[in-house]
């Protein structure tokens, strides 16, 4: 339930109450599993909804123009920094997280009226999720997997190098150009079927850039 009010209540900020202490660095990719109980003004409601909708419409436009993944990500990054930033740490971390969570659920409700609207919203949100997931590197990505209970094992560089020829056939990604994860076959069956993951002894070797297909 999101609560609307004419003005912000004094005391602790809504972001602090809803999202807690961000700590040294929050996990910036959300699966939006539960709507926040959040007070916001009518002005905030409008700004949050409009800004996120502009982002989603930009994604839709770029996809319709046939932008490739890297091209779309490069075009989308500055728009996200301006309209829907997500700082992992610092003074804006709570504010950014609040706007991201609330705006998602505002549009999720607005676009639930018809099946066509729902499909459009889900498609653009999945692409936004893919973009944000691709920006997580190293320990941040490992923390995301751990927080979501995803026991995907990172493949050591030496093991990836030993399978370089086989891995390179999976989407043309060189073994040393990305981080690879060992995933149970049944969780990666679609990727294996599209030859976007390498299968060995019941485990799929999945490049980090493709894990969004399993997570979503």
Helices and strands as residue ranges (DSSP letters): E 2-4, H 14-19, E 38-40, H 42-64, H 69-83, H 93-110, H 115-135, H 138-147, E 153-154, H 157-162, H 164-168, G 175-177, E 180-184, G 185-187, H 189-193, E 198-200, E 203-207, G 208-210, H 212-215
